[in-house]
């Protein structure tokens, strides 16, 4: 019986972790990788310097590693920067 209780407890905590991860993902989806306007400037500078290093021949994996990210996270950051900057540069009219 003790092993069943342990298994049940483990499953419950795993479910809680999955639910909190889903909540975190929803929060990221709403604000995007670049986040709110307060940290947009800092993240823009980071993404621009990362993009410059990639453009100069560094691999995305290397640039991501140097910034304590995965390549997927770095790619998301760069792509969101491009989208936001292109949206800001298109004249609304």
PDB file with one MODEL, atoms N, CA, C and O in Angstrom:
MODEL        1
ATOM      1  N   UNK A   1       0.810  -1.188   0.000  1.00  0.00           N
ATOM      2  CA  UNK A   1       0.000   0.000   0.000  1.00  0.00           C
ATOM      3  C   UNK A   1       0.858   1.259   0.000  1.00  0.00           C
ATOM      4  O   UNK A   1       0.487   2.261  -0.610  1.00  0.00           O
ATOM      5  N   UNK A   2       1.980   1.217   0.665  1.00  0.00           N
ATOM      6  CA  UNK A   2       2.832   2.396   0.719  1.00  0.00           C
ATOM      7  C   UNK A   2       3.335   2.778  -0.663  1.00  0.00           C
ATOM      8  O   UNK A   2       3.427   3.962  -0.988  1.00  0.00           O
ATOM      9  N   UNK A   3       3.661   1.779  -1.481  1.00  0.00           N
ATOM     10  CA  UNK A   3       4.149   2.087  -2.820  1.00  0.00           C
ATOM     11  C   UNK A   3       3.047   2.712  -3.666  1.00  0.00           C
ATOM     12  O   UNK A   3       3.326   3.566  -4.508  1.00  0.00           O
ATOM     13  N   UNK A   4       1.800   2.301  -3.455  1.00  0.00           N
ATOM     14  CA  UNK A   4       0.694   2.925  -4.179  1.00  0.00           C
ATOM     15  C   UNK A   4       0.530   4.386  -3.779  1.00  0.00           C
ATOM     16  O   UNK A   4       0.266   5.241  -4.624  1.00  0.00           O
ATOM     17  N   UNK A   5       0.686   4.667  -2.496  1.00  0.00           N
ATOM     18  CA  UNK A   5       0.582   6.048  -2.038  1.00  0.00           C
ATOM     19  C   UNK A   5       1.700   6.896  -2.635  1.00  0.00           C
ATOM     20  O   UNK A   5       1.470   8.030  -3.056  1.00  0.00           O
ATOM     21  N   UNK A   6       2.891   6.351  -2.667  1.00  0.00           N
ATOM     22  CA  UNK A   6       4.026   7.085  -3.228  1.00  0.00           C
ATOM     23  C   UNK A   6       3.799   7.346  -4.707  1.00  0.00           C
ATOM     24  O   UNK A   6       4.058   8.446  -5.195  1.00  0.00           O
ATOM     25  N   UNK A   7       3.319   6.343  -5.418  1.00  0.00           N
ATOM     26  CA  UNK A   7       3.057   6.507  -6.839  1.00  0.00           C
ATOM     27  C   UNK A   7       1.980   7.554  -7.070  1.00  0.00           C
ATOM     28  O   UNK A   7       2.095   8.388  -7.968  1.00  0.00           O
ATOM     29  N   UNK A   8       0.937   7.508  -6.259  1.00  0.00           N
ATOM     30  CA  UNK A   8      -0.149   8.473  -6.382  1.00  0.00           C
ATOM     31  C   UNK A   8       0.348   9.888  -6.111  1.00  0.00           C
ATOM     32  O   UNK A   8      -0.022  10.825  -6.819  1.00  0.00           O
ATOM     33  N   UNK A   9       1.174  10.042  -5.103  1.00  0.00           N
ATOM     34  CA  UNK A   9       1.723  11.354  -4.766  1.00  0.00           C
ATOM     35  C   UNK A   9       2.613  11.866  -5.890  1.00  0.00           C
ATOM     36  O   UNK A   9       2.561  13.046  -6.239  1.00  0.00           O
ATOM     37  N   UNK A  10       3.422  10.989  -6.452  1.00  0.00           N
ATOM     38  CA  UNK A  10       4.298  11.374  -7.554  1.00  0.00           C
ATOM     39  C   UNK A  10       3.481  11.821  -8.754  1.00  0.00           C
ATOM     40  O   UNK A  10       3.804  12.823  -9.392  1.00  0.00           O
ATOM     41  N   UNK A  11       2.422  11.078  -9.062  1.00  0.00           N
ATOM     42  CA  UNK A  11       1.584  11.451 -10.196  1.00  0.00           C
ATOM     43  C   UNK A  11       0.906  12.794  -9.964  1.00  0.00           C
ATOM     44  O   UNK A  11       0.798  13.607 -10.882  1.00  0.00           O
ATOM     45  N   UNK A  12       0.447  13.026  -8.735  1.00  0.00           N
ATOM     46  CA  UNK A  12      -0.209  14.297  -8.439  1.00  0.00           C
ATOM     47  C   UNK A  12       0.764  15.458  -8.594  1.00  0.00           C
ATOM     48  O   UNK A  12       0.417  16.492  -9.164  1.00  0.00           O
ATOM     49  N   UNK A  13       1.986  15.287  -8.084  1.00  0.00           N
ATOM     50  CA  UNK A  13       2.948  16.380  -8.196  1.00  0.00           C
ATOM     51  C   UNK A  13       3.370  16.577  -9.648  1.00  0.00           C
ATOM     52  O   UNK A  13       3.617  17.706 -10.070  1.00  0.00           O
ATOM     53  N   UNK A  14       3.457  15.496 -10.415  1.00  0.00           N
ATOM     54  CA  UNK A  14       3.789  15.625 -11.837  1.00  0.00           C
ATOM     55  C   UNK A  14       2.682  16.368 -12.571  1.00  0.00           C
ATOM     56  O   UNK A  14       2.954  17.204 -13.432  1.00  0.00           O
ATOM     57  N   UNK A  15       1.436  16.063 -12.230  1.00  0.00           N
ATOM     58  CA  UNK A  15       0.320  16.768 -12.855  1.00  0.00           C
ATOM     59  C   UNK A  15       0.334  18.246 -12.491  1.00  0.00           C
ATOM     60  O   UNK A  15       0.068  19.101 -13.337  1.00  0.00           O
ATOM     61  N   UNK A  16       0.645  18.548 -11.235  1.00  0.00           N
ATOM     62  CA  UNK A  16       0.731  19.947 -10.829  1.00  0.00           C
ATOM     63  C   UNK A  16       1.832  20.662 -11.595  1.00  0.00           C
ATOM     64  O   UNK A  16       1.657  21.805 -12.018  1.00  0.00           O
ATOM     65  N   UNK A  17       2.967  19.993 -11.774  1.00  0.00           N
ATOM     66  CA  UNK A  17       4.067  20.605 -12.511  1.00  0.00           C
ATOM     67  C   UNK A  17       3.666  20.845 -13.957  1.00  0.00           C
ATOM     68  O   UNK A  17       3.961  21.902 -14.514  1.00  0.00           O
ATOM     69  N   UNK A  18       2.995  19.872 -14.574  1.00  0.00           N
ATOM     70  CA  UNK A  18       2.553  20.046 -15.953  1.00  0.00           C
ATOM     71  C   UNK A  18       1.570  21.194 -16.065  1.00  0.00           C
ATOM     72  O   UNK A  18       1.630  21.973 -17.016  1.00  0.00           O
ATOM     73  N   UNK A  19       0.668  21.306 -15.104  1.00  0.00           N
ATOM     74  CA  UNK A  19      -0.299  22.398 -15.136  1.00  0.00           C
ATOM     75  C   UNK A  19       0.386  23.742 -14.975  1.00  0.00           C
ATOM     76  O   UNK A  19       0.018  24.704 -15.649  1.00  0.00           O
ATOM     77  N   UNK A  20       1.376  23.827 -14.094  1.00  0.00           N
ATOM     78  CA  UNK A  20       2.071  25.102 -13.923  1.00  0.00           C
ATOM     79  C   UNK A  20       2.897  25.423 -15.162  1.00  0.00           C
ATOM     80  O   UNK A  20       3.011  26.589 -15.537  1.00  0.00           O
ATOM     81  N   UNK A  21       3.476  24.405 -15.807  1.00  0.00           N
ATOM     82  CA  UNK A  21       4.209  24.652 -17.043  1.00  0.00           C
ATOM     83  C   UNK A  21       3.272  25.161 -18.122  1.00  0.00           C
ATOM     84  O   UNK A  21       3.634  26.056 -18.886  1.00  0.00           O
ATOM     85  N   UNK A  22       2.069  24.600 -18.192  1.00  0.00           N
ATOM     86  CA  UNK A  22       1.101  25.080 -19.168  1.00  0.00           C
ATOM     87  C   UNK A  22       0.724  26.520 -18.882  1.00  0.00           C
ATOM     88  O   UNK A  22       0.569  27.315 -19.809  1.00  0.00           O
ATOM     89  N   UNK A  23       0.573  26.869 -17.611  1.00  0.00           N
ATOM     90  CA  UNK A  23       0.264  28.245 -17.249  1.00  0.00           C
ATOM     91  C   UNK A  23       1.406  29.171 -17.645  1.00  0.00           C
ATOM     92  O   UNK A  23       1.171  30.275 -18.135  1.00  0.00           O
ATOM     93  N   UNK A  24       2.642  28.724 -17.435  1.00  0.00           N
ATOM     94  CA  UNK A  24       3.795  29.527 -17.824  1.00  0.00           C
ATOM     95  C   UNK A  24       3.818  29.727 -19.331  1.00  0.00           C
ATOM     96  O   UNK A  24       4.097  30.828 -19.808  1.00  0.00           O
ATOM     97  N   UNK A  25       3.524  28.665 -20.089  1.00  0.00           N
ATOM     98  CA  UNK A  25       3.512  28.768 -21.541  1.00  0.00           C
ATOM     99  C   UNK A  25       2.437  29.732 -22.012  1.00  0.00           C
ATOM    100  O   UNK A  25       2.657  30.488 -22.958  1.00  0.00           O
ATOM    101  N   UNK A  26       1.278  29.718 -21.366  1.00  0.00           N
ATOM    102  CA  UNK A  26       0.220  30.652 -21.734  1.00  0.00           C
ATOM    103  C   UNK A  26       0.671  32.081 -21.487  1.00  0.00           C
ATOM    104  O   UNK A  26       0.376  32.972 -22.283  1.00  0.00           O
ATOM    105  N   UNK A  27       1.378  32.306 -20.397  1.00  0.00           N
ATOM    106  CA  UNK A  27       1.857  33.651 -20.094  1.00  0.00           C
ATOM    107  C   UNK A  27       2.862  34.106 -21.140  1.00  0.00           C
ATOM    108  O   UNK A  27       2.845  35.267 -21.548  1.00  0.00           O
ATOM    109  N   UNK A  28       3.735  33.213 -21.578  1.00  0.00           N
ATOM    110  CA  UNK A  28       4.715  33.555 -22.604  1.00  0.00           C
ATOM    111  C   UNK A  28       4.013  33.859 -23.912  1.00  0.00           C
ATOM    112  O   UNK A  28       4.389  34.797 -24.615  1.00  0.00           O
ATOM    113  N   UNK A  29       2.990  33.072 -24.250  1.00  0.00           N
ATOM    114  CA  UNK A  29       2.273  33.297 -25.492  1.00  0.00           C
ATOM    115  C   UNK A  29       1.608  34.665 -25.513  1.00  0.00           C
ATOM    116  O   UNK A  29       1.559  35.308 -26.561  1.00  0.00           O
ATOM    117  N   UNK A  30       1.096  35.122 -24.372  1.00  0.00           N
ATOM    118  CA  UNK A  30       0.397  36.400 -24.319  1.00  0.00           C
ATOM    119  C   UNK A  30       1.353  37.567 -24.503  1.00  0.00           C
ATOM    120  O   UNK A  30       1.059  38.488 -25.265  1.00  0.00           O
ATOM    121  N   UNK A  31       2.485  37.546 -23.823  1.00  0.00           N
ATOM    122  CA  UNK A  31       3.395  38.681 -23.882  1.00  0.00           C
ATOM    123  C   UNK A  31       4.495  38.477 -24.911  1.00  0.00           C
ATOM    124  O   UNK A  31       5.184  39.432 -25.270  1.00  0.00           O
ATOM    125  N   UNK A  32       4.672  37.273 -25.384  1.00  0.00           N
ATOM    126  CA  UNK A  32       5.719  36.991 -26.337  1.00  0.00           C
ATOM    127  C   UNK A  32       7.062  36.844 -25.653  1.00  0.00           C
ATOM    128  O   UNK A  32       7.188  37.072 -24.450  1.00  0.00           O
ATOM    129  N   UNK A  33       8.045  36.468 -26.412  1.00  0.00           N
ATOM    130  CA  UNK A  33       9.378  36.248 -25.862  1.00  0.00           C
ATOM    131  C   UNK A  33       9.998  37.567 -25.420  1.00  0.00           C
ATOM    132  O   UNK A  33      10.720  37.617 -24.424  1.00  0.00           O
ATOM    133  N   UNK A  34       9.719  38.613 -26.149  1.00  0.00           N
ATOM    134  CA  UNK A  34      10.319  39.898 -25.818  1.00  0.00           C
ATOM    135  C   UNK A  34       9.673  40.553 -24.617  1.00  0.00           C
ATOM    136  O   UNK A  34      10.217  41.523 -24.088  1.00  0.00           O
ATOM    137  N   UNK A  35       8.550  40.067 -24.174  1.00  0.00           N
ATOM    138  CA  UNK A  35       7.924  40.550 -22.953  1.00  0.00           C
ATOM    139  C   UNK A  35       7.251  41.896 -23.112  1.00  0.00           C
ATOM    140  O   UNK A  35       6.933  42.325 -24.222  1.00  0.00           O
ATOM    141  N   UNK A  36       7.043  42.548 -22.000  1.00  0.00           N
ATOM    142  CA  UNK A  36       6.326  43.819 -22.007  1.00  0.00           C
ATOM    143  C   UNK A  36       7.235  44.961 -22.438  1.00  0.00           C
ATOM    144  O   UNK A  36       8.412  44.751 -22.733  1.00  0.00           O
ATOM    145  N   UNK A  37       6.689  46.158 -22.473  1.00  0.00           N
ATOM    146  CA  UNK A  37       7.431  47.304 -23.008  1.00  0.00           C
ATOM    147  C   UNK A  37       8.603  47.725 -22.134  1.00  0.00           C
ATOM    148  O   UNK A  37       9.570  48.298 -22.634  1.00  0.00           O
ATOM    149  N   UNK A  38       8.530  47.447 -20.824  1.00  0.00           N
ATOM    150  CA  UNK A  38       9.616  47.870 -19.940  1.00  0.00           C
ATOM    151  C   UNK A  38      10.939  47.195 -20.303  1.00  0.00           C
ATOM    152  O   UNK A  38      11.985  47.844 -20.312  1.00  0.00           O
ATOM    153  N   UNK A  39      10.893  45.901 -20.600  1.00  0.00           N
ATOM    154  CA  UNK A  39      12.149  45.214 -20.907  1.00  0.00           C
ATOM    155  C   UNK A  39      12.347  45.039 -22.406  1.00  0.00           C
ATOM    156  O   UNK A  39      13.281  44.356 -22.827  1.00  0.00           O
ATOM    157  N   UNK A  40      11.488  45.640 -23.212  1.00  0.00           N
ATOM    158  CA  UNK A  40      11.604  45.511 -24.663  1.00  0.00           C
ATOM    159  C   UNK A  40      12.918  46.092 -25.164  1.00  0.00           C
ATOM    160  O   UNK A  40      13.565  45.503 -26.030  1.00  0.00           O
ATOM    161  N   UNK A  41      13.315  47.236 -24.632  1.00  0.00           N
ATOM    162  CA  UNK A  41      14.542  47.886 -25.073  1.00  0.00           C
ATOM    163  C   UNK A  41      15.769  47.013 -24.811  1.00  0.00           C
ATOM    164  O   UNK A  41      16.620  46.850 -25.685  1.00  0.00           O
ATOM    165  N   UNK A  42      15.851  46.458 -23.615  1.00  0.00           N
ATOM    166  CA  UNK A  42      17.003  45.611 -23.272  1.00  0.00           C
ATOM    167  C   UNK A  42      17.021  44.346 -24.115  1.00  0.00           C
ATOM    168  O   UNK A  42      18.074  43.941 -24.608  1.00  0.00           O
ATOM    169  N   UNK A  43      15.871  43.725 -24.282  1.00  0.00           N
ATOM    170  CA  UNK A  43      15.807  42.508 -25.081  1.00  0.00           C
ATOM    171  C   UNK A  43      16.054  42.806 -26.556  1.00  0.00           C
ATOM    172  O   UNK A  43      16.609  41.975 -27.274  1.00  0.00           O
ATOM    173  N   UNK A  44      15.645  43.982 -27.005  1.00  0.00           N
ATOM    174  CA  UNK A  44      15.909  44.373 -28.387  1.00  0.00           C
ATOM    175  C   UNK A  44      17.409  44.492 -28.608  1.00  0.00           C
ATOM    176  O   UNK A  44      17.931  44.016 -29.616  1.00  0.00           O
ATOM    177  N   UNK A  45      18.102  45.126 -27.670  1.00  0.00           N
ATOM    178  CA  UNK A  45      19.558  45.256 -27.786  1.00  0.00           C
ATOM    179  C   UNK A  45      20.226  43.886 -27.784  1.00  0.00           C
ATOM    180  O   UNK A  45      21.146  43.637 -28.564  1.00  0.00           O
ATOM    181  N   UNK A  46      19.762  42.995 -26.904  1.00  0.00           N
ATOM    182  CA  UNK A  46      20.313  41.645 -26.853  1.00  0.00           C
ATOM    183  C   UNK A  46      20.082  40.927 -28.174  1.00  0.00           C
ATOM    184  O   UNK A  46      21.002  40.335 -28.737  1.00  0.00           O
ATOM    185  N   UNK A  47      18.851  40.981 -28.664  1.00  0.00           N
ATOM    186  CA  UNK A  47      18.524  40.286 -29.908  1.00  0.00           C
ATOM    187  C   UNK A  47      19.298  40.873 -31.082  1.00  0.00           C
ATOM    188  O   UNK A  47      19.730  40.134 -31.967  1.00  0.00           O
ATOM    189  N   UNK A  48      19.477  42.189 -31.102  1.00  0.00           N
ATOM    190  CA  UNK A  48      20.236  42.809 -32.186  1.00  0.00           C
ATOM    191  C   UNK A  48      21.694  42.379 -32.157  1.00  0.00           C
ATOM    192  O   UNK A  48      22.281  42.114 -33.206  1.00  0.00           O
ATOM    193  N   UNK A  49      22.282  42.307 -30.978  1.00  0.00           N
ATOM    194  CA  UNK A  49      23.679  41.873 -30.908  1.00  0.00           C
ATOM    195  C   UNK A  49      23.800  40.396 -31.275  1.00  0.00           C
ATOM    196  O   UNK A  49      24.771  39.990 -31.913  1.00  0.00           O
ATOM    197  N   UNK A  50      22.814  39.593 -30.871  1.00  0.00           N
ATOM    198  CA  UNK A  50      22.821  38.176 -31.250  1.00  0.00           C
ATOM    199  C   UNK A  50      22.683  38.031 -32.763  1.00  0.00           C
ATOM    200  O   UNK A  50      23.382  37.228 -33.380  1.00  0.00           O
ATOM    201  N   UNK A  51      21.782  38.808 -33.356  1.00  0.00           N
ATOM    202  CA  UNK A  51      21.577  38.753 -34.805  1.00  0.00           C
ATOM    203  C   UNK A  51      22.843  39.168 -35.547  1.00  0.00           C
ATOM    204  O   UNK A  51      23.185  38.582 -36.574  1.00  0.00           O
ATOM    205  N   UNK A  52      23.536  40.174 -35.028  1.00  0.00           N
ATOM    206  CA  UNK A  52      24.776  40.625 -35.660  1.00  0.00           C
ATOM    207  C   UNK A  52      25.835  39.528 -35.621  1.00  0.00           C
ATOM    208  O   UNK A  52      26.550  39.320 -36.601  1.00  0.00           O
ATOM    209  N   UNK A  53      25.939  38.828 -34.495  1.00  0.00           N
ATOM    210  CA  UNK A  53      26.928  37.745 -34.396  1.00  0.00           C
ATOM    211  C   UNK A  53      26.586  36.597 -35.336  1.00  0.00           C
ATOM    212  O   UNK A  53      27.475  36.005 -35.947  1.00  0.00           O
ATOM    213  N   UNK A  54      25.298  36.282 -35.453  1.00  0.00           N
ATOM    214  CA  UNK A  54      24.887  35.218 -36.380  1.00  0.00           C
ATOM    215  C   UNK A  54      25.166  35.658 -37.816  1.00  0.00           C
ATOM    216  O   UNK A  54      25.636  34.864 -38.632  1.00  0.00           O
ATOM    217  N   UNK A  55      24.876  36.921 -38.123  1.00  0.00           N
ATOM    218  CA  UNK A  55      25.125  37.441 -39.470  1.00  0.00           C
ATOM    219  C   UNK A  55      26.610  37.436 -39.808  1.00  0.00           C
ATOM    220  O   UNK A  55      26.980  37.319 -40.976  1.00  0.00           O
ATOM    221  N   UNK A  56      27.464  37.562 -38.792  1.00  0.00           N
ATOM    222  CA  UNK A  56      28.911  37.551 -39.017  1.00  0.00           C
ATOM    223  C   UNK A  56      29.498  36.147 -39.037  1.00  0.00           C
ATOM    224  O   UNK A  56      30.718  35.992 -39.095  1.00  0.00           O
ATOM    225  N   UNK A  57      28.655  35.129 -38.988  1.00  0.00           N
ATOM    226  CA  UNK A  57      29.139  33.771 -39.174  1.00  0.00           C
ATOM    227  C   UNK A  57      29.073  32.861 -37.967  1.00  0.00           C
ATOM    228  O   UNK A  57      29.364  31.672 -38.090  1.00  0.00           O
ATOM    229  N   UNK A  58      28.704  33.369 -36.815  1.00  0.00           N
ATOM    230  CA  UNK A  58      28.580  32.498 -35.637  1.00  0.00           C
ATOM    231  C   UNK A  58      27.329  31.636 -35.785  1.00  0.00           C
ATOM    232  O   UNK A  58      26.335  32.061 -36.372  1.00  0.00           O
ATOM    233  N   UNK A  59      27.392  30.437 -35.253  1.00  0.00           N
ATOM    234  CA  UNK A  59      26.213  29.569 -35.336  1.00  0.00           C
ATOM    235  C   UNK A  59      25.187  30.002 -34.297  1.00  0.00           C
ATOM    236  O   UNK A  59      25.534  30.552 -33.251  1.00  0.00           O
ATOM    237  N   UNK A  60      23.926  29.745 -34.601  1.00  0.00           N
ATOM    238  CA  UNK A  60      22.855  30.087 -33.665  1.00  0.00           C
ATOM    239  C   UNK A  60      23.036  29.325 -32.359  1.00  0.00           C
ATOM    240  O   UNK A  60      22.770  29.863 -31.285  1.00  0.00           O
ATOM    241  N   UNK A  61      23.489  28.069 -32.446  1.00  0.00           N
ATOM    242  CA  UNK A  61      23.733  27.284 -31.231  1.00  0.00           C
ATOM    243  C   UNK A  61      24.791  27.941 -30.349  1.00  0.00           C
ATOM    244  O   UNK A  61      24.633  28.008 -29.130  1.00  0.00           O
ATOM    245  N   UNK A  62      25.860  28.421 -30.962  1.00  0.00           N
ATOM    246  CA  UNK A  62      26.937  29.054 -30.201  1.00  0.00           C
ATOM    247  C   UNK A  62      26.457  30.348 -29.548  1.00  0.00           C
ATOM    248  O   UNK A  62      26.728  30.593 -28.373  1.00  0.00           O
ATOM    249  N   UNK A  63      25.751  31.167 -30.304  1.00  0.00           N
ATOM    250  CA  UNK A  63      25.244  32.438 -29.777  1.00  0.00           C
ATOM    251  C   UNK A  63      24.244  32.180 -28.659  1.00  0.00           C
ATOM    252  O   UNK A  63      24.255  32.871 -27.639  1.00  0.00           O
ATOM    253  N   UNK A  64      23.387  31.194 -28.847  1.00  0.00           N
ATOM    254  CA  UNK A  64      22.403  30.847 -27.815  1.00  0.00           C
ATOM    255  C   UNK A  64      23.109  30.381 -26.551  1.00  0.00           C
ATOM    256  O   UNK A  64      22.754  30.801 -25.450  1.00  0.00           O
ATOM    257  N   UNK A  65      24.107  29.516 -26.704  1.00  0.00           N
ATOM    258  CA  UNK A  65      24.846  29.000 -25.552  1.00  0.00           C
ATOM    259  C   UNK A  65      25.522  30.131 -24.784  1.00  0.00           C
ATOM    260  O   UNK A  65      25.507  30.145 -23.554  1.00  0.00           O
ATOM    261  N   UNK A  66      26.110  31.068 -25.502  1.00  0.00           N
ATOM    262  CA  UNK A  66      26.786  32.192 -24.856  1.00  0.00           C
ATOM    263  C   UNK A  66      25.814  33.074 -24.074  1.00  0.00           C
ATOM    264  O   UNK A  66      26.213  33.779 -23.147  1.00  0.00           O
ATOM    265  N   UNK A  67      24.541  33.028 -24.455  1.00  0.00           N
ATOM    266  CA  UNK A  67      23.521  33.832 -23.773  1.00  0.00           C
ATOM    267  C   UNK A  67      22.635  32.987 -22.874  1.00  0.00           C
ATOM    268  O   UNK A  67      21.552  33.413 -22.471  1.00  0.00           O
ATOM    269  N   UNK A  68      23.109  31.772 -22.561  1.00  0.00           N
ATOM    270  CA  UNK A  68      22.414  30.886 -21.634  1.00  0.00           C
ATOM    271  C   UNK A  68      20.996  30.564 -22.107  1.00  0.00           C
ATOM    272  O   UNK A  68      20.043  30.603 -21.329  1.00  0.00           O
ATOM    273  N   UNK A  69      20.876  30.244 -23.407  1.00  0.00           N
ATOM    274  CA  UNK A  69      19.590  29.900 -24.006  1.00  0.00           C
ATOM    275  C   UNK A  69      19.752  28.636 -24.829  1.00  0.00           C
ATOM    276  O   UNK A  69      20.865  28.190 -25.107  1.00  0.00           O
ATOM    277  N   UNK A  70      18.619  28.070 -25.212  1.00  0.00           N
ATOM    278  CA  UNK A  70      18.657  27.012 -26.215  1.00  0.00           C
ATOM    279  C   UNK A  70      18.589  27.693 -27.577  1.00  0.00           C
ATOM    280  O   UNK A  70      18.236  28.868 -27.677  1.00  0.00           O
ATOM    281  N   UNK A  71      18.927  26.951 -28.614  1.00  0.00           N
ATOM    282  CA  UNK A  71      18.851  27.510 -29.965  1.00  0.00           C
ATOM    283  C   UNK A  71      17.410  27.874 -30.311  1.00  0.00           C
ATOM    284  O   UNK A  71      17.169  28.862 -31.004  1.00  0.00           O
ATOM    285  N   UNK A  72      16.457  27.085 -29.833  1.00  0.00           N
ATOM    286  CA  UNK A  72      15.044  27.400 -30.079  1.00  0.00           C
ATOM    287  C   UNK A  72      14.655  28.730 -29.447  1.00  0.00           C
ATOM    288  O   UNK A  72      13.972  29.541 -30.072  1.00  0.00           O
ATOM    289  N   UNK A  73      15.090  28.955 -28.208  1.00  0.00           N
ATOM    290  CA  UNK A  73      14.768  30.213 -27.529  1.00  0.00           C
ATOM    291  C   UNK A  73      15.401  31.397 -28.256  1.00  0.00           C
ATOM    292  O   UNK A  73      14.769  32.440 -28.423  1.00  0.00           O
ATOM    293  N   UNK A  74      16.641  31.231 -28.685  1.00  0.00           N
ATOM    294  CA  UNK A  74      17.318  32.310 -29.398  1.00  0.00           C
ATOM    295  C   UNK A  74      16.622  32.589 -30.723  1.00  0.00           C
ATOM    296  O   UNK A  74      16.440  33.745 -31.104  1.00  0.00           O
ATOM    297  N   UNK A  75      16.236  31.536 -31.419  1.00  0.00           N
ATOM    298  CA  UNK A  75      15.515  31.708 -32.679  1.00  0.00           C
ATOM    299  C   UNK A  75      14.187  32.409 -32.489  1.00  0.00           C
ATOM    300  O   UNK A  75      13.809  33.269 -33.285  1.00  0.00           O
ATOM    301  N   UNK A  76      13.474  32.040 -31.426  1.00  0.00           N
ATOM    302  CA  UNK A  76      12.203  32.711 -31.125  1.00  0.00           C
ATOM    303  C   UNK A  76      12.419  34.191 -30.831  1.00  0.00           C
ATOM    304  O   UNK A  76      11.668  35.044 -31.303  1.00  0.00           O
ATOM    305  N   UNK A  77      13.446  34.483 -30.052  1.00  0.00           N
ATOM    306  CA  UNK A  77      13.745  35.869 -29.708  1.00  0.00           C
ATOM    307  C   UNK A  77      14.049  36.675 -30.960  1.00  0.00           C
ATOM    308  O   UNK A  77      13.531  37.778 -31.132  1.00  0.00           O
ATOM    309  N   UNK A  78      14.881  36.134 -31.829  1.00  0.00           N
ATOM    310  CA  UNK A  78      15.246  36.845 -33.053  1.00  0.00           C
ATOM    311  C   UNK A  78      14.049  37.010 -33.983  1.00  0.00           C
ATOM    312  O   UNK A  78      13.856  38.076 -34.568  1.00  0.00           O
ATOM    313  N   UNK A  79      13.250  35.958 -34.119  1.00  0.00           N
ATOM    314  CA  UNK A  79      12.099  36.063 -35.024  1.00  0.00           C
ATOM    315  C   UNK A  79      11.058  37.035 -34.491  1.00  0.00           C
ATOM    316  O   UNK A  79      10.450  37.772 -35.268  1.00  0.00           O
ATOM    317  N   UNK A  80      10.842  37.051 -33.183  1.00  0.00           N
ATOM    318  CA  UNK A  80       9.881  38.007 -32.635  1.00  0.00           C
ATOM    319  C   UNK A  80      10.388  39.434 -32.777  1.00  0.00           C
ATOM    320  O   UNK A  80       9.604  40.353 -33.011  1.00  0.00           O
ATOM    321  N   UNK A  81      11.692  39.624 -32.636  1.00  0.00           N
ATOM    322  CA  UNK A  81      12.264  40.950 -32.841  1.00  0.00           C
ATOM    323  C   UNK A  81      11.991  41.421 -34.264  1.00  0.00           C
ATOM    324  O   UNK A  81      11.588  42.565 -34.476  1.00  0.00           O
ATOM    325  N   UNK A  82      12.208  40.551 -35.225  1.00  0.00           N
ATOM    326  CA  UNK A  82      11.980  40.906 -36.626  1.00  0.00           C
ATOM    327  C   UNK A  82      10.519  41.274 -36.855  1.00  0.00           C
ATOM    328  O   UNK A  82      10.218  42.263 -37.522  1.00  0.00           O
ATOM    329  N   UNK A  83       9.619  40.475 -36.301  1.00  0.00           N
ATOM    330  CA  UNK A  83       8.187  40.746 -36.482  1.00  0.00           C
ATOM    331  C   UNK A  83       7.799  42.071 -35.839  1.00  0.00           C
ATOM    332  O   UNK A  83       7.103  42.882 -36.451  1.00  0.00           O
ATOM    333  N   UNK A  84       8.249  42.291 -34.603  1.00  0.00           N
ATOM    334  CA  UNK A  84       7.884  43.544 -33.918  1.00  0.00           C
ATOM    335  C   UNK A  84       8.468  44.758 -34.621  1.00  0.00           C
ATOM    336  O   UNK A  84       7.784  45.768 -34.788  1.00  0.00           O
ATOM    337  N   UNK A  85       9.717  44.670 -35.031  1.00  0.00           N
ATOM    338  CA  UNK A  85      10.328  45.812 -35.699  1.00  0.00           C
ATOM    339  C   UNK A  85       9.684  46.065 -37.051  1.00  0.00           C
ATOM    340  O   UNK A  85       9.514  47.220 -37.442  1.00  0.00           O
ATOM    341  N   UNK A  86       9.320  45.010 -37.774  1.00  0.00           N
ATOM    342  CA  UNK A  86       8.664  45.207 -39.067  1.00  0.00           C
ATOM    343  C   UNK A  86       7.268  45.787 -38.880  1.00  0.00           C
ATOM    344  O   UNK A  86       6.824  46.591 -39.699  1.00  0.00           O
ATOM    345  N   UNK A  87       6.568  45.395 -37.820  1.00  0.00           N
ATOM    346  CA  UNK A  87       5.250  45.972 -37.543  1.00  0.00           C
ATOM    347  C   UNK A  87       5.362  47.445 -37.181  1.00  0.00           C
ATOM    348  O   UNK A  87       4.490  48.241 -37.529  1.00  0.00           O
ATOM    349  N   UNK A  88       6.428  47.807 -36.486  1.00  0.00           N
ATOM    350  CA  UNK A  88       6.622  49.207 -36.096  1.00  0.00           C
ATOM    351  C   UNK A  88       7.072  50.074 -37.265  1.00  0.00           C
ATOM    352  O   UNK A  88       6.839  51.282 -37.256  1.00  0.00           O
ATOM    353  N   UNK A  89       7.707  49.484 -38.265  1.00  0.00           N
ATOM    354  CA  UNK A  89       8.232  50.278 -39.369  1.00  0.00           C
ATOM    355  C   UNK A  89       7.243  50.411 -40.519  1.00  0.00           C
ATOM    356  O   UNK A  89       7.456  51.226 -41.417  1.00  0.00           O
ATOM    357  N   UNK A  90       6.173  49.632 -40.511  1.00  0.00           N
ATOM    358  CA  UNK A  90       5.178  49.717 -41.583  1.00  0.00           C
ATOM    359  C   UNK A  90       4.257  50.893 -41.287  1.00  0.00           C
ATOM    360  O   UNK A  90       3.626  50.937 -40.231  1.00  0.00           O
ATOM    361  N   UNK A  91       4.174  51.846 -42.214  1.00  0.00           N
ATOM    362  CA  UNK A  91       3.297  52.993 -41.968  1.00  0.00           C
ATOM    363  C   UNK A  91       1.832  52.563 -41.892  1.00  0.00           C
ATOM    364  O   UNK A  91       1.341  51.827 -42.748  1.00  0.00           O
ATOM    365  N   UNK A  92       1.157  53.029 -40.866  1.00  0.00           N
ATOM    366  CA  UNK A  92      -0.266  52.727 -40.710  1.00  0.00           C
ATOM    367  C   UNK A  92      -1.045  53.835 -41.409  1.00  0.00           C
ATOM    368  O   UNK A  92      -0.945  55.002 -41.031  1.00  0.00           O
ATOM    369  N   UNK A  93      -1.807  53.477 -42.413  1.00  0.00           N
ATOM    370  CA  UNK A  93      -2.503  54.561 -43.080  1.00  0.00           C
ATOM    371  C   UNK A  93      -3.485  54.124 -44.003  1.00  0.00           C
ATOM    372  O   UNK A  93      -4.148  54.947 -44.635  1.00  0.00           O
TER     373      UNK A  93
ENDMDL
END
